[in-house]
Amino acid sequence: MIGYTSSALGLGLLFIFIMIVDKRCDTIPIMLITNSCLTAFILESDMLDIDIFTLENDLKQISYEDFFCIFRGYISLFNFSFVLEALYRYIIVVYPNRLFFQSARFQGLFICLTWIFGIL
């Protein structure tokens, strides 16, 4: 599990790096995909931490619960990023003339709100 989680973590970091470096990736859909990759990176970091903690407790044969395990399990911003992508596609199809809803500033506001909501 640690190997697969580490490889997913590396791939997520690679995709984020490519989207930041490549100047052709300055569109709103790419911004939303970068948000999804960032949340996947955080989720995989969380999963790697849980896997390492489980392995350490199994090797030491410790059977008590970790206090922070509850907090590690609730980092689920991943689903919120998919909701943002679906909402953007909905706005493009249903409201094609309302350019304010399709602007980068409005979508950035939604990204910030989902991060705040996910952290809270």
TAFENRA-V492901 format. One record per pair of residues at least 12 apart in sequence whose ideal C-beta (glycine too) atoms are under 10 Angstrom apart, sorted by the first residue. I is the first residue (numbers start at 0). GAP is how many residues later the second one is. D is the distance in whole Angstrom. If there is no record, write none. Layout:
{{I;GAP;D} {I;GAP;D}}
This chain:
{{0;46;8} {0;47;9} {0;49;9} {0;50;5} {0;51;10} {0;53;8} {0;54;8} {1;45;9} {1;46;7} {1;49;5} {1;50;7} {1;52;9} {1;53;7} {2;48;10} {3;40;10} {3;43;9} {3;44;10} {3;47;9} {4;38;10} {4;39;6} {4;40;9} {4;41;10} {4;42;5} {4;43;5} {4;44;9} {4;45;9} {4;46;6} {4;47;9} {5;38;8} {5;41;10} {5;42;6} {5;45;9} {5;46;10} {6;37;9} {7;32;8} {7;33;9} {7;35;9} {7;36;5} {7;39;8} {7;40;9} {8;31;9} {8;32;7} {8;33;10} {8;34;9} {8;35;4} {8;36;6} {8;38;8} {8;39;6} {9;31;10} {9;34;9} {10;26;9} {10;29;9} {10;30;9} {10;33;9} {11;24;9} {11;25;5} {11;26;8} {11;27;9} {11;28;5} {11;29;4} {11;30;9} {11;31;9} {11;32;6} {11;33;9} {12;24;9} {12;25;10} {12;27;10} {12;28;6} {12;31;9} {12;32;10} {13;23;9} {14;18;8} {14;19;8} {14;21;9} {14;22;5} {14;23;9} {14;25;8} {14;26;9} {15;17;10} {15;18;6} {15;19;10} {15;21;5} {15;22;6} {15;24;9} {15;25;6} {16;20;10} {17;16;10} {17;19;9} {18;12;9} {18;14;7} {18;15;5} {18;18;7} {18;19;10} {19;14;7} {25;78;9} {26;77;9} {27;60;7} {27;64;9} {27;74;7} {27;75;8} {27;76;5} {27;78;9} {27;79;5} {27;80;9} {28;56;8} {28;59;7} {28;60;9} {28;63;9} {28;78;9} {30;53;10} {30;57;9} {30;73;7} {30;76;6} {30;77;7} {30;80;8} {31;49;7} {31;50;9} {31;52;6} {31;53;5} {31;54;10} {31;55;9} {31;56;6} {31;57;9} {31;75;7} {31;76;10} {31;78;9} {31;79;8} {32;48;9} {32;52;7} {33;47;9} {33;77;9} {34;42;9} {34;45;9} {34;46;5} {34;47;10} {34;49;7} {34;50;8} {34;72;9} {34;73;9} {34;75;9} {34;76;5} {34;79;8} {34;80;9} {35;41;9} {35;42;7} {35;44;9} {35;45;4} {35;46;7} {35;48;8} {35;49;7} {36;44;9} {37;39;9} {37;40;10} {37;43;8} {37;73;10} {37;77;9} {38;36;9} {38;37;9} {38;38;4} {38;39;5} {38;40;9} {38;41;7} {38;42;5} {38;43;9} {38;45;10} {38;72;10} {38;75;9} {38;76;9} {38;79;8} {39;37;9} {39;38;6} {39;41;8} {40;37;10} {41;33;6} {41;34;10} {41;35;7} {41;36;8} {41;76;9} {42;32;6} {42;33;7} {42;34;7} {42;35;5} {42;36;10} {42;38;10} {43;34;10} {44;27;10} {44;30;9} {45;25;9} {45;26;5} {45;27;8} {45;28;9} {45;29;5} {45;30;9} {45;32;10} {46;25;9} {46;26;10} {46;28;9} {48;17;10} {48;19;9} {48;20;10} {48;23;6} {48;26;10} {49;16;9} {49;18;10} {49;19;7} {49;22;6} {49;23;8} {52;13;6} {52;15;9} {52;16;7} {52;19;8} {53;12;9} {53;15;9} {73;44;9} {73;45;10} {74;43;8} {74;44;9} {75;42;7} {76;37;7} {76;38;7} {76;40;9} {76;41;4} {76;42;8} {77;40;9} {78;35;10} {78;39;9} {79;30;10} {79;31;9} {79;33;9} {79;34;4} {79;35;8} {79;37;7} {79;38;5} {80;30;8} {80;33;7} {80;34;9} {80;37;9} {82;27;9} {82;31;7} {83;23;7} {83;26;6} {83;27;6} {83;29;9} {83;30;6} {84;22;10} {86;14;9} {86;20;9} {86;23;7} {86;27;10} {87;13;9} {87;14;8} {87;18;10} {87;19;6} {87;22;8} {90;15;9} {90;16;9}}
